[in-house]
Amino acid sequence: MSARPEDRAAVAAAAAERPDTPCVAVCSTTFDEVCRGCGRTVAEVAHWVSMDAAAKEVVWQRILAQGYPRRNT
């Protein structure tokens, strides 16, 4: 199943307004599998470069809703 052209356009527009990565160089997964700086899981950080735009958008939406990325943790 492929995304509709308008969905792909919305993802591309959102991505154009954001940095390439949510990383804020405040990396810490000391107590769980979620980085306290960017809010991504260890797996999301590891696979970020190979994720397509739609998958990255899903992560961006979740971390923004949770109040990430955070520069001061």
C-alpha positions in Angstrom: 0.0 0.0 0.0 1.5 3.3 -1.1 0.9 6.7 0.4 -1.3 9.1 -1.5 0.4 12.0 -3.4 -1.1 14.5 -1.0 0.1 12.6 2.0 3.6 12.5 0.6 3.5 16.2 -0.1 2.4 16.9 3.5 5.2 14.8 4.9 7.7 16.6 2.6 6.4 20.0 3.6 6.7 19.2 7.3 10.2 17.7 6.9 11.4 20.8 5.0 10.6 23.0 8.1 12.6 20.7 10.5 16.2 19.9 11.1 17.5 16.7 9.5 17.4 14.9 12.9 15.8 15.6 16.2 19.2 15.1 17.9 20.1 18.0 20.2 23.4 16.5 21.4 22.0 15.8 24.8 22.2 12.0 24.6 21.2 9.9 27.5 19.4 6.6 27.8 20.7 5.8 31.3 17.4 4.8 32.8 15.4 3.4 29.8 15.5 3.0 26.1 14.4 6.6 25.3 16.9 9.4 24.8 16.2 12.2 27.3 17.4 14.8 24.7 15.5 13.9 21.6 12.9 11.5 22.8 13.7 8.8 20.2 14.1 5.1 21.2 17.5 3.5 20.9 16.2 1.7 17.8 14.9 4.9 16.2 18.3 6.6 16.7 20.1 3.6 15.2 17.9 3.3 12.2 17.2 7.1 11.6 19.5 7.4 8.5 17.7 4.4 6.8 14.2 5.5 7.6 12.0 7.0 4.9 10.4 10.4 5.3 7.0 9.0 6.3 8.6 6.9 9.1 10.6 9.9 10.3 7.4 12.0 10.3 5.7 9.4 12.6 8.6 9.7 15.0 8.6 13.5 14.8 4.9 13.7 15.6 5.3 11.5 18.6 8.3 13.2 20.1 6.9 16.7 19.5 3.6 15.7 21.2 5.7 14.4 24.2 7.6 17.7 24.5 10.8 16.7 22.8 13.4 17.6 21.6 14.8 19.0 24.9 18.0 20.9 25.1 18.1 21.0 28.9 17.3 17.7 30.5 
